[in-house]
């Protein structure tokens, strides 16, 4: 990798990364403050409507939430809700669709590729810069959860605060989901010379992946979508299972890691070999 290239990339994405991190921090803090209160009210009633339970289990990737305590359910929802996941995954897409598609659109790719570095050097440097910003964004999510928990009603705080070590394990699982989406975005931006189309393709594929896990769980009439569950990234993201057991979901995390690594290698090979020009 090249330090100069990393610095160049960070100069281009630092503002967007900080802005997105602030959004992630704020949304996560609000969810982690509000959801324990909601779950505490359900616990007092000792009754959860079947529709609510079904939708909740769909958010958890089909994991049964029966027997989980207030903190486990509240923080699993807060860390699985689309309003939380969307800005995080959006950050991966925005950063990873810059090179080379955005450079082609701006007409600067010829200058970039004329630098005395190999394409693999450029590719690895861009990846390192992306991962550095990812640490900030994902760290903002963890910090938002801790900040929001500080304002939980003291009367329920003892049962509404998660095990922070287990929540860090959930963060690692989510980080691998983030990496898969980022590598998909990098793949599309390498084979498509227009950033808009690369972003659109990644968004469509990501939204489809998120939607699949909901369909077969919510409506029995959509049972046929169960055969496509392996395409859903949420099927490999198990916050509730981790918070309840404290065990690493090694199979799911291994699938995510191997998928991200395979996409990264394939994209790197294409980037190193294809003709890229502004004309």
C-alpha positions as CSV (number, residue, x, y, z in Angstrom):
1,X,0.0,0.0,0.0
2,X,1.0,3.6,-0.5
3,X,0.7,6.1,2.4
4,X,0.2,9.0,-0.1
5,X,-2.7,7.3,-1.8
6,X,-4.3,6.5,1.5
7,X,-4.0,10.1,2.6
8,X,-5.5,11.2,-0.7
9,X,-8.5,8.9,-0.3
10,X,-9.0,10.0,3.3
11,X,-9.0,13.7,2.2
12,X,-11.8,12.9,-0.2
13,X,-14.1,10.9,2.1
14,X,-13.4,12.3,5.6
15,X,-16.3,14.8,5.6
16,X,-18.8,12.2,4.3
17,X,-17.5,9.6,6.8
18,X,-17.8,12.0,9.8
19,X,-21.3,13.1,8.7
20,X,-22.5,9.5,8.3
21,X,-20.9,8.5,11.6
22,X,-22.8,11.3,13.3
23,X,-26.0,10.1,11.8
24,X,-25.3,6.5,12.8
25,X,-24.4,7.7,16.4
26,X,-27.6,9.7,16.7
27,X,-29.9,7.0,15.3
28,X,-28.4,4.2,17.4
29,X,-28.4,6.3,20.6
30,X,-32.2,7.1,20.1
31,X,-33.0,3.4,19.4
32,X,-30.9,2.2,22.3
33,X,-32.7,4.7,24.6
34,X,-36.2,4.0,23.3
35,X,-36.3,0.3,22.7
36,X,-35.7,-0.9,26.3
37,X,-38.6,1.3,27.4
38,X,-40.8,-0.3,24.7
39,X,-39.7,-3.8,25.7
40,X,-40.2,-3.1,29.4
41,X,-43.9,-2.2,28.7
42,X,-44.4,-5.4,26.8
43,X,-42.8,-7.3,29.7
44,X,-45.2,-5.7,32.2
45,X,-48.2,-6.8,30.1
46,X,-46.7,-10.3,29.8
47,X,-48.2,-10.4,26.3
48,X,-46.8,-9.7,22.8
49,X,-49.2,-9.8,19.8
50,X,-48.4,-12.6,17.4
51,X,-47.9,-10.1,14.5
52,X,-45.4,-8.1,16.5
53,X,-43.5,-11.3,17.6
54,X,-43.5,-12.5,14.0
55,X,-42.2,-9.3,12.6
56,X,-39.6,-9.1,15.4
57,X,-38.3,-12.6,14.6
58,X,-38.1,-11.6,10.9
59,X,-35.8,-8.7,11.8
60,X,-33.6,-11.1,13.8
61,X,-33.2,-13.3,10.6
62,X,-35.6,-15.9,11.8
63,X,-34.1,-16.4,15.2
64,X,-36.8,-17.2,17.8
65,X,-37.0,-14.4,20.4
66,X,-39.0,-16.5,23.0
67,X,-37.3,-16.4,26.4
68,X,-35.0,-13.4,25.6
69,X,-34.8,-10.7,28.2
70,X,-35.5,-7.0,27.7
71,X,-31.9,-5.9,27.0
72,X,-31.3,-8.7,24.5
73,X,-34.4,-8.0,22.5
74,X,-34.1,-4.2,22.7
75,X,-30.5,-4.1,21.5
76,X,-31.0,-6.8,18.9
77,X,-33.8,-4.7,17.4
78,X,-31.8,-1.5,17.7
79,X,-28.9,-3.1,15.8
80,X,-31.0,-4.8,13.2
81,X,-33.5,-2.1,12.3
82,X,-33.3,-0.9,8.7
83,X,-33.1,2.8,10.0
84,X,-29.8,1.8,11.6
85,X,-28.5,-0.5,8.9
86,X,-29.2,1.8,6.0
87,X,-26.8,4.7,6.9
88,X,-24.0,2.2,7.7
89,X,-24.3,0.3,4.4
90,X,-24.8,3.6,2.6
91,X,-21.4,4.7,3.8
92,X,-19.8,1.5,2.4
93,X,-21.5,2.1,-1.0
94,X,-20.5,5.8,-1.1
95,X,-16.9,5.2,-0.3
96,X,-16.4,2.1,-2.4
97,X,-17.9,3.5,-5.6
98,X,-15.3,6.3,-6.0
99,X,-12.6,4.4,-7.8
100,X,-12.6,4.0,-10.7
101,X,-16.2,4.9,-11.7
102,X,-16.2,8.4,-10.1
103,X,-12.8,9.1,-11.4
104,X,-13.9,8.2,-14.9
105,X,-17.0,10.5,-14.6
106,X,-14.8,13.4,-13.5
107,X,-12.3,12.7,-16.2
108,X,-9.4,12.3,-13.7
109,X,-8.8,8.6,-14.0
110,X,-6.1,9.0,-16.6
111,X,-4.1,11.2,-14.1
112,X,-4.7,8.8,-11.3
113,X,-3.6,5.7,-13.2
114,X,-0.6,7.6,-14.6
115,X,0.9,7.8,-11.1
116,X,4.1,5.7,-10.6
117,X,2.3,3.0,-8.7
118,X,0.7,-0.3,-9.8
119,X,-3.0,-0.8,-9.9
120,X,-2.8,-3.3,-7.1
121,X,-1.0,-0.7,-5.1
122,X,-3.8,1.7,-5.8
123,X,-6.5,-0.9,-5.1
124,X,-5.0,-2.0,-1.7
125,X,-4.5,1.7,-0.7
126,X,-8.1,2.5,-1.4
127,X,-9.2,-0.6,0.6
128,X,-7.1,0.5,3.6
129,X,-8.5,4.0,3.5
130,X,-12.0,2.5,3.3
131,X,-11.4,0.2,6.3
132,X,-10.1,3.1,8.3
133,X,-13.3,5.1,7.7
134,X,-15.3,1.9,8.5
135,X,-13.7,1.7,11.9
136,X,-14.9,5.2,12.6
137,X,-18.5,4.6,11.4
138,X,-18.9,1.2,13.2
139,X,-17.3,2.7,16.3
140,X,-19.9,5.5,16.2
141,X,-22.6,2.8,16.3
142,X,-21.1,1.2,19.4
143,X,-20.6,4.6,21.0
144,X,-24.2,5.6,20.2
145,X,-25.5,2.5,21.9
146,X,-23.5,3.3,25.1
147,X,-24.5,6.9,25.0
148,X,-28.2,6.1,24.6
149,X,-28.1,3.5,27.4
150,X,-26.9,6.2,29.9
151,X,-30.4,7.8,29.7
152,X,-32.4,4.7,30.3
153,X,-34.8,5.0,33.3
154,X,-32.8,3.9,36.4
155,X,-35.7,1.7,37.4
156,X,-35.1,-0.6,34.5
157,X,-31.5,0.0,33.7
158,X,-30.3,-3.1,35.4
159,X,-32.4,-5.4,33.1
160,X,-32.2,-3.1,30.1
161,X,-28.5,-2.8,29.6
162,X,-26.7,-5.4,27.5
163,X,-23.4,-7.2,28.1
164,X,-21.1,-4.8,26.3
165,X,-18.6,-7.6,25.5
166,X,-21.3,-9.5,23.6
167,X,-22.4,-6.3,21.9
168,X,-18.8,-5.9,20.6
169,X,-19.2,-9.4,19.2
170,X,-22.4,-8.3,17.4
171,X,-20.4,-5.3,16.1
172,X,-17.8,-7.7,14.6
173,X,-20.6,-9.7,12.9
174,X,-22.1,-6.4,11.5
175,X,-18.7,-5.4,10.4
176,X,-18.5,-8.4,8.1
177,X,-21.9,-7.6,6.6
178,X,-20.6,-4.1,6.0
179,X,-17.5,-5.5,4.3
180,X,-19.6,-7.7,1.9
181,X,-21.7,-4.7,0.8
182,X,-18.6,-2.6,0.4
183,X,-17.0,-5.3,-1.8
184,X,-20.1,-5.6,-3.9
185,X,-20.0,-1.9,-4.4
186,X,-16.3,-2.0,-5.4
187,X,-17.1,-4.8,-7.8
188,X,-19.8,-2.8,-9.6
189,X,-17.8,0.3,-9.7
190,X,-15.0,-1.6,-11.3
191,X,-17.0,-3.1,-14.1
192,X,-19.3,-0.1,-14.7
193,X,-17.9,3.2,-15.8
194,X,-20.7,5.3,-14.3
195,X,-20.9,5.8,-10.5
196,X,-24.6,6.4,-10.6
197,X,-25.2,3.0,-12.1
198,X,-22.7,1.3,-9.8
199,X,-24.5,2.8,-6.8
200,X,-27.9,1.8,-8.2
201,X,-26.9,-1.8,-8.9
202,X,-25.4,-2.1,-5.4
203,X,-28.5,-0.6,-3.7
204,X,-30.9,-2.9,-5.6
205,X,-28.9,-6.0,-4.8
206,X,-28.5,-4.9,-1.1
207,X,-32.2,-4.1,-0.7
208,X,-33.2,-7.4,-2.3
209,X,-30.8,-9.2,0.1
210,X,-32.4,-7.4,3.1
211,X,-35.9,-8.1,1.9
212,X,-35.6,-11.8,1.3
213,X,-35.3,-12.7,5.0
214,X,-38.5,-10.8,5.8
215,X,-40.7,-12.3,3.1
216,X,-40.8,-16.0,4.0
217,X,-41.0,-15.2,7.7
218,X,-43.9,-12.7,7.6
219,X,-46.3,-14.3,5.1
220,X,-46.7,-18.0,4.6
221,X,-47.8,-17.3,1.1
222,X,-44.3,-16.2,0.3
223,X,-42.8,-19.4,1.6
224,X,-41.2,-19.9,-1.9
225,X,-38.7,-17.2,-1.0
226,X,-37.2,-19.4,1.7
227,X,-35.2,-21.1,-1.0
228,X,-33.4,-17.8,-1.6
229,X,-32.6,-17.1,2.0
230,X,-28.9,-17.9,1.4
231,X,-28.8,-14.6,-0.7
232,X,-29.8,-12.6,2.3
233,X,-27.0,-11.0,4.3
234,X,-29.3,-10.8,7.3
235,X,-29.4,-14.6,7.3
236,X,-25.7,-14.4,8.4
237,X,-26.2,-11.6,10.9
238,X,-27.4,-12.9,14.3
239,X,-27.4,-10.2,17.0
240,X,-30.0,-11.8,19.1
241,X,-28.2,-15.2,19.0
242,X,-24.9,-13.6,20.1
243,X,-26.5,-11.5,22.8
244,X,-28.3,-14.5,24.3
245,X,-25.5,-17.1,24.2
246,X,-22.3,-15.0,24.1
247,X,-21.0,-17.4,21.4
248,X,-19.4,-16.4,18.1
249,X,-21.5,-17.3,15.1
250,X,-18.5,-18.8,13.4
251,X,-20.3,-20.4,10.5
252,X,-22.2,-17.2,9.6
253,X,-19.2,-15.0,10.1
254,X,-17.0,-17.4,8.1
255,X,-19.4,-17.2,5.1
256,X,-19.5,-13.4,5.2
257,X,-15.7,-13.2,5.5
258,X,-15.1,-15.6,2.7
259,X,-17.6,-13.9,0.5
260,X,-16.1,-10.5,1.1
261,X,-12.6,-11.8,0.5
262,X,-13.6,-13.6,-2.7
263,X,-15.3,-10.5,-4.1
264,X,-12.3,-8.3,-3.1
265,X,-9.8,-10.6,-4.9
266,X,-12.0,-10.9,-8.0
267,X,-12.5,-7.1,-8.1
268,X,-8.8,-6.6,-7.7
269,X,-8.0,-8.9,-10.7
270,X,-10.5,-7.1,-12.9
271,X,-9.3,-3.7,-11.8
272,X,-5.7,-4.6,-12.6
273,X,-6.4,-6.0,-16.0
274,X,-9.2,-4.1,-17.6
275,X,-8.8,-1.1,-19.8
276,X,-9.9,2.1,-18.0
277,X,-10.0,5.5,-19.7
278,X,-12.0,8.6,-19.9
279,X,-12.4,8.4,-23.7
